[in-house]
Amino acid sequence: MGGTRMSIVTVQLGQCGNQIGHEVFSALCSDVRGTHGLCSKKENESYQDSCKERFFCQEESGVPVARAVLVDMEPKVISQTLSMAARSGHWRYNSHSHFCQKQGSGNNWANGYSVHGPRHKEAIMNLVQKEAEKCDRLGGFFTIMSMAGGTGSGLGAFVTQCLRDAFPTSFILNHVVWPYGTGEVIVQNYNSVLTLSHLYHSSDALLVHENDVIHKICAQLMNIKQISFRDVNQVIAHQLGSVFQPTHTAGGGSGYSRNPLGDLMETLVPHPEFRMLGLRNIPQMPENSLPYSAFSWPGLIKHLRQMLIANAQMEEGIDWQVRPPHPGSSIPSTSKPLHFNTSIANLVILRGKDVHSVDLGSFQDPSLYTSWLNPQDAFNAWKTPRAFNKYEKSAALVSNSQFLLKPLDSIVGKAWNMFASKAYLHQYTKFGIQEEDFLDCFTTLEQNLCHIKKHSTQGQVQLTWKLIQELRL
Protein backbone atom coordinates (compact mmCIF):
# COMPACT_ATOMS: atom_id res chain seq x y z
CA MET A 1 0.00 0.00 0.00
CA GLY A 2 3.01 2.32 0.49
CA GLY A 3 2.95 3.72 -3.03
CA THR A 4 -0.64 4.96 -2.73
CA ARG A 5 0.29 7.49 -0.09
CA MET A 6 0.82 11.04 -1.22
CA SER A 7 4.07 12.84 -0.55
CA ILE A 8 4.61 16.50 0.33
CA VAL A 9 7.40 18.63 -1.14
CA THR A 10 8.57 21.31 1.30
CA VAL A 11 9.93 24.57 -0.09
CA GLN A 12 12.07 26.47 2.46
CA LEU A 13 12.41 30.18 1.61
CA GLY A 14 14.79 32.70 3.13
CA GLN A 15 16.65 32.54 6.44
CA CYS A 16 13.55 31.96 8.58
CA GLY A 17 12.08 29.33 6.21
CA ASN A 18 15.30 27.36 6.05
CA GLN A 19 15.89 27.40 9.79
CA ILE A 20 12.32 26.34 10.62
CA GLY A 21 12.35 23.73 7.83
CA HIS A 22 15.44 22.12 9.35
CA GLU A 23 13.77 21.95 12.79
CA VAL A 24 10.59 20.47 11.27
CA PHE A 25 12.44 17.59 9.57
CA SER A 26 14.50 17.03 12.73
CA ALA A 27 11.33 16.85 14.85
CA LEU A 28 9.63 14.45 12.41
CA CYS A 29 12.71 12.24 12.30
CA SER A 30 13.28 12.14 16.04
CA ASP A 31 9.59 11.32 16.59
CA VAL A 32 9.70 8.45 14.08
CA ARG A 33 12.89 7.04 15.59
CA GLY A 34 11.59 7.28 19.15
CA THR A 35 10.74 4.11 21.03
CA HIS A 36 8.06 6.03 22.92
CA GLY A 37 5.21 5.13 20.59
CA LEU A 38 3.07 3.58 23.38
CA CYS A 39 1.19 1.58 20.75
CA SER A 40 1.36 -1.83 19.10
CA LYS A 41 4.37 -2.76 16.97
CA LYS A 42 2.16 -3.00 13.88
CA GLU A 43 0.68 0.46 14.48
CA ASN A 44 4.15 1.92 15.04
CA GLU A 45 5.54 0.43 11.83
CA SER A 46 2.60 1.67 9.80
CA TYR A 47 3.07 5.16 11.32
CA GLN A 48 6.81 5.17 10.54
CA ASP A 49 6.26 4.03 6.93
CA SER A 50 3.59 6.63 6.41
CA CYS A 51 5.76 9.48 7.73
CA LYS A 52 8.77 8.44 5.66
CA GLU A 53 6.74 8.23 2.47
CA ARG A 54 5.21 11.62 3.20
CA PHE A 55 8.33 13.64 3.96
CA PHE A 56 11.42 11.62 2.98
CA CYS A 57 12.85 9.61 0.07
CA GLN A 58 14.67 6.41 0.97
CA GLU A 59 18.26 6.17 -0.29
CA GLU A 60 20.35 3.01 -0.68
CA SER A 61 22.50 4.22 2.22
CA GLY A 62 19.43 3.91 4.45
CA VAL A 63 19.58 7.58 5.53
CA PRO A 64 16.23 9.28 4.77
CA VAL A 65 16.51 12.31 2.45
CA ALA A 66 14.08 15.18 3.01
CA ARG A 67 11.71 15.94 0.13
CA ALA A 68 12.66 19.61 0.17
CA VAL A 69 13.96 22.50 -1.90
CA LEU A 70 16.01 25.15 -0.06
CA VAL A 71 16.07 28.70 -1.45
CA ASP A 72 17.88 31.77 -0.13
CA MET A 73 19.66 34.74 -1.64
CA GLU A 74 22.60 34.35 0.76
CA PRO A 75 24.63 31.14 1.10
CA LYS A 76 25.35 31.13 4.85
CA VAL A 77 22.08 29.76 6.29
CA ILE A 78 21.67 27.10 3.61
CA SER A 79 25.20 25.75 4.08
CA GLN A 80 24.67 25.64 7.88
CA THR A 81 21.32 23.89 7.41
CA LEU A 82 22.70 21.26 5.02
CA SER A 83 25.64 20.43 7.27
CA MET A 84 23.59 20.28 10.50
CA ALA A 85 21.19 17.80 8.90
CA ALA A 86 24.02 15.65 7.52
CA ARG A 87 25.85 15.67 10.88
CA SER A 88 22.77 14.31 12.66
CA GLY A 89 23.35 10.98 10.87
CA HIS A 90 19.58 10.33 10.99
CA TRP A 91 18.44 12.27 7.90
CA ARG A 92 19.81 14.71 5.37
CA TYR A 93 18.90 17.05 2.53
CA ASN A 94 19.57 16.20 -1.11
CA SER A 95 22.88 17.94 -1.85
CA HIS A 96 21.53 19.19 -5.21
CA SER A 97 18.16 20.54 -4.06
CA HIS A 98 19.16 24.02 -2.99
CA PHE A 99 19.52 27.39 -4.67
CA CYS A 100 21.38 30.38 -3.28
CA GLN A 101 23.13 33.53 -4.44
CA LYS A 102 25.80 35.74 -2.97
CA GLN A 103 23.66 38.74 -1.99
CA GLY A 104 20.40 38.98 -0.06
CA SER A 105 17.21 40.96 -0.70
CA GLY A 106 18.02 43.57 1.96
CA ASN A 107 14.65 43.13 3.70
CA ASN A 108 13.05 44.56 0.58
CA TRP A 109 9.95 42.69 -0.56
CA ALA A 110 10.04 44.27 -4.00
CA ASN A 111 13.65 43.17 -4.54
CA GLY A 112 12.70 39.55 -3.74
CA TYR A 113 9.48 39.60 -5.75
CA SER A 114 10.34 41.73 -8.80
CA VAL A 115 14.10 41.16 -9.22
CA HIS A 116 15.32 37.88 -7.68
CA GLY A 117 12.08 36.01 -8.46
CA PRO A 118 11.94 36.49 -12.24
CA ARG A 119 15.75 36.29 -12.56
CA HIS A 120 16.02 32.89 -10.85
CA LYS A 121 12.59 31.45 -11.64
CA GLU A 122 13.84 28.78 -14.04
CA ALA A 123 16.58 27.45 -11.73
CA ILE A 124 14.28 27.33 -8.68
CA MET A 125 11.35 25.73 -10.52
CA ASN A 126 13.65 23.11 -12.06
CA LEU A 127 14.64 21.99 -8.55
CA VAL A 128 10.98 21.87 -7.51
CA GLN A 129 10.07 19.87 -10.61
CA LYS A 130 12.81 17.32 -9.86
CA GLU A 131 11.59 16.86 -6.28
CA ALA A 132 8.00 16.52 -7.47
CA GLU A 133 8.99 13.85 -9.99
CA LYS A 134 10.56 11.75 -7.22
CA CYS A 135 7.14 11.35 -5.56
CA ASP A 136 5.09 8.30 -6.57
CA ARG A 137 2.11 10.58 -5.99
CA LEU A 138 2.48 14.28 -5.26
CA GLY A 139 0.11 15.48 -2.55
CA GLY A 140 1.16 19.13 -2.80
CA PHE A 141 3.58 21.74 -1.53
CA PHE A 142 4.30 23.07 1.93
CA THR A 143 6.19 26.37 1.82
CA ILE A 144 7.82 27.92 4.88
CA MET A 145 8.61 31.64 4.98
CA SER A 146 8.69 34.79 7.07
CA MET A 147 6.42 37.75 6.27
CA ALA A 148 8.74 40.49 7.43
CA GLY A 149 11.99 40.19 5.47
CA GLY A 150 12.79 40.36 1.76
CA THR A 151 13.72 36.92 0.43
CA GLY A 152 11.28 34.73 2.35
CA SER A 153 8.39 37.13 1.84
CA GLY A 154 8.98 38.68 -1.60
CA LEU A 155 10.61 35.72 -3.29
CA GLY A 156 8.28 33.42 -1.33
CA ALA A 157 5.20 35.14 -2.74
CA PHE A 158 6.69 34.94 -6.25
CA VAL A 159 7.59 31.24 -5.94
CA THR A 160 4.11 30.43 -4.59
CA GLN A 161 2.61 32.03 -7.71
CA CYS A 162 4.97 29.96 -9.89
CA LEU A 163 3.92 26.78 -8.02
CA ARG A 164 0.28 27.61 -8.64
CA ASP A 165 0.95 28.13 -12.38
CA ALA A 166 3.12 25.01 -12.77
CA PHE A 167 0.97 22.69 -10.59
CA PRO A 168 -2.58 24.03 -10.97
CA THR A 169 -4.22 20.98 -9.35
CA SER A 170 -1.78 20.49 -6.46
CA PHE A 171 -2.50 21.75 -2.95
CA ILE A 172 -0.33 24.60 -1.67
CA LEU A 173 -0.14 25.33 2.04
CA ASN A 174 1.97 28.34 3.03
CA HIS A 175 3.36 28.42 6.53
CA VAL A 176 4.03 32.07 7.39
CA VAL A 177 5.76 33.49 10.43
CA TRP A 178 4.11 36.68 11.63
CA PRO A 179 6.67 39.31 12.75
CA TYR A 180 7.15 40.52 16.32
CA GLY A 181 4.83 43.44 17.08
CA THR A 182 7.76 45.57 18.18
CA GLY A 183 9.40 44.79 14.88
CA GLU A 184 12.73 43.59 13.61
CA VAL A 185 12.50 45.53 10.35
CA ILE A 186 11.27 49.11 9.83
CA VAL A 187 9.31 48.16 6.69
CA GLN A 188 7.97 44.86 8.05
CA ASN A 189 4.34 46.03 7.87
CA TYR A 190 4.67 46.85 4.17
CA ASN A 191 6.35 43.49 3.54
CA SER A 192 3.62 41.70 5.49
CA VAL A 193 0.74 43.39 3.66
CA LEU A 194 2.33 42.64 0.27
CA THR A 195 3.05 39.00 1.22
CA LEU A 196 -0.38 38.20 2.66
CA SER A 197 -2.37 39.75 -0.17
CA HIS A 198 -0.30 37.95 -2.84
CA LEU A 199 -0.51 34.60 -1.04
CA TYR A 200 -4.25 35.06 -0.77
CA HIS A 201 -4.47 34.83 -4.56
CA SER A 202 -2.24 31.79 -5.09
CA SER A 203 -2.28 29.66 -1.94
CA ASP A 204 -4.97 27.22 -0.79
CA ALA A 205 -4.42 28.10 2.86
CA LEU A 206 -2.04 30.03 5.10
CA LEU A 207 -0.98 28.48 8.39
CA VAL A 208 0.20 31.30 10.65
CA HIS A 209 2.53 31.35 13.64
CA GLU A 210 3.01 34.63 15.50
CA ASN A 211 6.53 35.22 16.80
CA ASP A 212 5.21 37.03 19.90
CA VAL A 213 3.04 34.05 20.85
CA ILE A 214 5.80 31.47 20.38
CA HIS A 215 8.21 33.69 22.35
CA LYS A 216 5.71 33.68 25.23
CA ILE A 217 5.43 29.88 25.07
CA CYS A 218 9.24 29.60 25.28
CA ALA A 219 9.33 31.88 28.32
CA GLN A 220 6.27 30.72 30.25
CA LEU A 221 5.79 27.06 29.33
CA MET A 222 9.27 25.92 28.32
CA ASN A 223 10.97 28.00 31.06
CA ILE A 224 13.73 29.20 28.73
CA LYS A 225 15.63 32.19 30.14
CA GLN A 226 17.64 33.41 27.12
CA ILE A 227 15.34 32.74 24.18
CA SER A 228 17.08 32.18 20.83
CA PHE A 229 15.60 31.91 17.31
CA ARG A 230 16.35 28.20 17.53
CA ASP A 231 14.17 27.85 20.65
CA VAL A 232 11.31 29.63 18.88
CA ASN A 233 11.77 27.49 15.75
CA GLN A 234 11.76 24.25 17.75
CA VAL A 235 8.39 25.11 19.33
CA ILE A 236 7.01 25.93 15.86
CA ALA A 237 8.42 22.64 14.50
CA HIS A 238 6.87 20.64 17.35
CA GLN A 239 3.48 22.21 16.64
CA LEU A 240 3.76 21.56 12.89
CA GLY A 241 4.83 17.96 13.51
CA SER A 242 1.80 17.43 15.72
CA VAL A 243 -0.39 18.26 12.70
CA PHE A 244 1.54 16.64 9.86
CA GLN A 245 2.60 13.34 11.37
CA PRO A 246 0.27 10.52 10.27
CA THR A 247 -3.20 10.17 11.78
CA HIS A 248 -6.41 8.29 11.07
CA THR A 249 -8.96 10.67 9.57
CA ALA A 250 -12.66 10.40 10.37
CA GLY A 251 -13.78 8.45 7.31
CA GLY A 252 -10.38 7.12 6.34
CA GLY A 253 -10.88 3.47 7.26
CA SER A 254 -8.16 1.64 9.13
CA GLY A 255 -5.07 3.04 7.36
CA TYR A 256 -3.27 6.31 7.89
CA SER A 257 -4.43 9.35 5.93
CA ARG A 258 -3.24 9.14 2.32
CA ASN A 259 -3.50 12.79 1.37
CA PRO A 260 -2.67 15.01 4.34
CA LEU A 261 -2.77 18.40 2.57
CA GLY A 262 -5.99 17.56 0.73
CA ASP A 263 -7.61 16.33 3.94
CA LEU A 264 -6.53 19.49 5.75
CA MET A 265 -7.99 21.81 3.09
CA GLU A 266 -11.22 19.85 2.79
CA THR A 267 -11.68 19.96 6.56
CA LEU A 268 -10.69 23.56 7.25
CA VAL A 269 -11.22 25.73 4.17
CA PRO A 270 -14.93 25.48 3.30
CA HIS A 271 -14.93 28.89 1.60
CA PRO A 272 -12.18 30.61 -0.43
CA GLU A 273 -12.55 33.90 1.45
CA PHE A 274 -11.35 32.26 4.67
CA ARG A 275 -7.95 30.65 4.35
CA MET A 276 -5.98 31.74 7.40
CA LEU A 277 -5.42 28.91 9.85
CA GLY A 278 -4.08 29.06 13.40
CA LEU A 279 -2.53 26.27 15.42
CA ARG A 280 -2.60 25.53 19.14
CA ASN A 281 -0.99 22.68 21.04
CA ILE A 282 -1.52 21.17 24.44
CA PRO A 283 0.37 20.23 26.60
CA GLN A 284 3.72 21.96 25.99
CA MET A 285 6.53 21.70 28.50
CA PRO A 286 10.27 21.10 28.84
CA GLU A 287 11.22 17.50 28.08
CA ASN A 288 12.65 16.93 31.55
CA SER A 289 9.23 17.72 33.12
CA LEU A 290 7.38 15.08 31.08
CA PRO A 291 8.08 12.08 33.38
CA TYR A 292 6.48 13.99 36.29
CA SER A 293 3.33 15.05 34.47
CA ALA A 294 0.03 13.25 34.07
CA PHE A 295 -2.81 14.49 31.92
CA SER A 296 -6.41 13.41 31.51
CA TRP A 297 -8.21 13.75 28.19
CA PRO A 298 -11.23 15.60 29.67
CA GLY A 299 -8.83 18.16 31.22
CA LEU A 300 -6.87 18.64 27.98
CA ILE A 301 -10.05 18.97 25.89
CA LYS A 302 -11.62 21.45 28.32
CA HIS A 303 -8.50 23.65 28.16
CA LEU A 304 -8.22 23.38 24.39
CA ARG A 305 -11.84 24.43 23.86
CA GLN A 306 -11.45 27.44 26.15
CA MET A 307 -8.20 28.38 24.37
CA LEU A 308 -10.23 28.39 21.16
CA ILE A 309 -13.17 30.51 22.28
CA ALA A 310 -11.10 32.96 24.37
CA ASN A 311 -8.45 33.12 21.62
CA ALA A 312 -5.70 32.09 24.05
CA GLN A 313 -2.57 30.71 22.42
CA MET A 314 -1.43 28.57 25.33
CA GLU A 315 -2.85 26.83 28.36
CA GLU A 316 -1.52 29.39 30.84
CA GLY A 317 -3.46 32.59 31.40
CA ILE A 318 -6.68 31.53 29.65
CA ASP A 319 -9.65 33.85 30.26
CA TRP A 320 -12.25 31.42 31.65
CA GLN A 321 -14.91 34.16 31.74
CA VAL A 322 -15.41 34.06 27.97
CA ARG A 323 -18.51 32.08 27.06
CA PRO A 324 -20.16 31.37 23.71
CA PRO A 325 -23.27 33.50 23.06
CA HIS A 326 -26.53 31.60 23.58
CA PRO A 327 -27.83 30.27 20.26
CA GLY A 328 -30.73 32.28 18.92
CA SER A 329 -30.30 35.08 21.45
CA SER A 330 -30.65 38.50 19.91
CA ILE A 331 -28.41 40.38 22.31
CA PRO A 332 -27.87 43.96 21.18
CA SER A 333 -24.44 44.28 19.64
CA THR A 334 -23.22 46.52 22.46
CA SER A 335 -23.37 43.70 25.01
CA LYS A 336 -22.06 40.95 22.75
CA PRO A 337 -18.70 39.70 24.05
CA LEU A 338 -16.51 40.91 21.19
CA HIS A 339 -13.55 38.93 22.50
CA PHE A 340 -15.39 35.68 21.82
CA ASN A 341 -13.55 33.96 18.95
CA THR A 342 -16.04 32.62 16.39
CA SER A 343 -14.93 29.65 14.27
CA ILE A 344 -15.61 28.78 10.67
CA ALA A 345 -14.05 25.31 10.98
CA ASN A 346 -11.98 23.38 13.52
CA LEU A 347 -9.85 20.26 13.41
CA VAL A 348 -8.73 18.53 16.60
CA ILE A 349 -5.87 16.03 16.34
CA LEU A 350 -5.42 13.60 19.25
CA ARG A 351 -2.33 11.44 19.72
CA GLY A 352 -1.50 8.84 22.33
CA LYS A 353 -3.14 6.69 24.92
CA ASP A 354 -6.91 5.99 24.90
CA VAL A 355 -7.62 8.44 22.05
CA HIS A 356 -10.63 6.50 20.84
CA SER A 357 -12.55 7.00 24.07
CA VAL A 358 -12.24 10.80 24.10
CA ASP A 359 -15.48 12.80 24.12
CA LEU A 360 -15.25 15.77 21.73
CA GLY A 361 -18.91 16.80 21.93
CA SER A 362 -18.01 20.22 23.37
CA PHE A 363 -16.38 21.14 20.03
CA GLN A 364 -19.64 20.41 18.18
CA ASP A 365 -21.56 23.12 20.02
CA PRO A 366 -23.28 25.19 17.26
CA SER A 367 -22.68 28.44 19.19
CA LEU A 368 -18.93 28.11 18.49
CA TYR A 369 -19.46 28.41 14.75
CA THR A 370 -20.69 30.81 12.14
CA SER A 371 -24.34 30.31 11.25
CA TRP A 372 -23.79 29.37 7.58
CA LEU A 373 -22.11 26.01 8.25
CA ASN A 374 -23.58 22.94 9.88
CA PRO A 375 -21.49 22.16 13.02
CA GLN A 376 -21.24 18.56 11.82
CA ASP A 377 -19.36 19.84 8.76
CA ALA A 378 -17.45 22.54 10.62
CA PHE A 379 -15.77 20.17 13.11
CA ASN A 380 -13.51 17.19 12.44
CA ALA A 381 -11.25 15.01 14.57
CA TRP A 382 -8.21 12.94 13.57
CA LYS A 383 -6.68 10.42 15.97
CA THR A 384 -3.88 7.94 16.42
CA PRO A 385 -2.92 5.78 19.41
CA ARG A 386 0.73 6.47 18.47
CA ALA A 387 2.14 9.06 20.92
CA PHE A 388 3.97 12.11 19.54
CA ASN A 389 7.40 13.31 20.60
CA LYS A 390 7.45 11.73 24.08
CA TYR A 391 4.04 13.10 25.13
CA GLU A 392 1.84 10.29 26.43
CA LYS A 393 -1.24 12.29 25.40
CA SER A 394 -1.28 15.39 23.23
CA ALA A 395 -3.81 17.40 21.29
CA ALA A 396 -3.47 19.94 18.50
CA LEU A 397 -6.17 22.30 17.27
CA VAL A 398 -6.03 23.76 13.78
CA SER A 399 -8.61 26.49 13.56
CA ASN A 400 -10.11 28.67 10.86
CA SER A 401 -11.48 31.43 13.08
CA GLN A 402 -11.23 35.12 13.95
CA PHE A 403 -7.93 34.57 15.78
CA LEU A 404 -5.93 36.91 13.51
CA LEU A 405 -8.39 39.78 13.54
CA LYS A 406 -6.38 42.01 15.91
CA PRO A 407 -2.88 41.30 14.51
CA LEU A 408 -4.13 41.70 10.93
CA ASP A 409 -5.95 44.94 11.76
CA SER A 410 -2.81 46.22 13.45
CA ILE A 411 -0.44 45.38 10.59
CA VAL A 412 -2.78 46.84 7.93
CA GLY A 413 -3.28 49.97 10.07
CA LYS A 414 0.44 50.55 10.62
CA ALA A 415 1.25 49.93 6.97
CA TRP A 416 -1.55 52.29 5.89
CA ASN A 417 -0.26 55.08 8.14
CA MET A 418 3.20 54.75 6.62
CA PHE A 419 1.73 54.57 3.12
CA ALA A 420 -0.41 57.68 3.69
CA SER A 421 2.75 59.67 4.44
CA LYS A 422 4.60 57.93 1.56
CA ALA A 423 7.31 56.73 3.99
CA TYR A 424 9.93 54.43 2.38
CA LEU A 425 7.84 54.00 -0.78
CA HIS A 426 10.82 54.85 -3.00
CA GLN A 427 12.50 51.61 -1.84
CA TYR A 428 9.66 49.70 -3.52
CA THR A 429 8.95 51.87 -6.57
CA LYS A 430 12.59 51.60 -7.69
CA PHE A 431 12.01 47.84 -8.08
CA GLY A 432 8.72 48.30 -9.90
CA ILE A 433 6.12 47.98 -7.10
CA GLN A 434 3.92 51.04 -7.61
CA GLU A 435 1.44 52.84 -5.35
CA GLU A 436 -1.40 51.20 -7.30
CA ASP A 437 0.01 47.77 -6.34
CA PHE A 438 -0.04 48.79 -2.68
CA LEU A 439 -3.65 49.97 -3.02
CA ASP A 440 -4.68 46.63 -4.51
CA CYS A 441 -3.02 44.82 -1.59
CA PHE A 442 -4.70 47.04 1.02
CA THR A 443 -8.07 46.41 -0.68
CA THR A 444 -7.57 42.63 -0.63
CA LEU A 445 -6.74 42.62 3.08
CA GLU A 446 -9.39 45.14 4.08
CA GLN A 447 -12.04 43.02 2.35
CA ASN A 448 -10.64 40.01 4.15
CA LEU A 449 -10.87 41.79 7.51
CA CYS A 450 -14.48 42.68 6.76
CA HIS A 451 -15.33 39.07 5.96
CA ILE A 452 -13.71 37.83 9.17
CA LYS A 453 -15.50 40.45 11.28
CA LYS A 454 -18.83 39.80 9.62
CA HIS A 455 -18.74 36.12 10.53
CA SER A 456 -19.00 36.53 14.24
CA THR A 457 -21.79 34.24 15.41
CA GLN A 458 -24.61 36.77 15.54
CA GLY A 459 -23.31 38.69 12.52
CA GLN A 460 -23.64 41.89 14.53
CA VAL A 461 -20.24 43.48 14.07
CA GLN A 462 -20.67 46.65 12.05
CA LEU A 463 -18.61 46.52 8.88
CA THR A 464 -16.49 49.51 8.04
CA TRP A 465 -15.56 50.10 4.45
CA LYS A 466 -14.11 53.49 5.36
CA LEU A 467 -10.57 52.42 4.50
CA ILE A 468 -11.60 50.99 1.14
CA GLN A 469 -13.44 54.22 0.30
CA GLU A 470 -10.40 56.26 1.37
CA LEU A 471 -8.24 54.11 -0.90
CA ARG A 472 -10.48 54.73 -3.87
CA LEU A 473 -10.56 58.53 -3.47
Buried (B, 14 or more C-beta within 10 A) or exposed (E): EEEEBBBBBBBBBBBBBBBBBBBBBBBBBBBBEBEBBBBEEEBBEBBBBBBBBBBBBEEEEEBBBBBBBBBBBBEEBBBBBBEBBEEBEBBBBBEEBBBBBEEBBEBBBBBBBBBBBEEBBEEBBEBBEBBBEBBEEBBBBBBBBBBBBBBBBBBBBBBBBBBBEEBEEBBBBBBBBBBBEEEEBEBBBBBBBBBBBBBBEBBBBBBBBBBEBBBBBBEBBBEBEEBEEEBBBBBBBBBBBBBBBBBBBEEBEEBBBBBBBBBBBBBBBBBEBBBBBBBBBBBBBEEEEBEEEEBEBEBBBEBBBBBBBBBBBBBEEBEEEBEBBEEEEEEEEEEBBEEBBBBBBBBBBBBBBEBEEBEBEBBBBBBBBBEEBEBEEBBBBBBBBBBBBBBBBBBBBBBBBBBBBEBBBEBBEBBBEBBEEEBEBEBBBEBEBEEEBBBBBBBBBBBBBBBBBBBBBBBBBEEEEEBBEEBEE
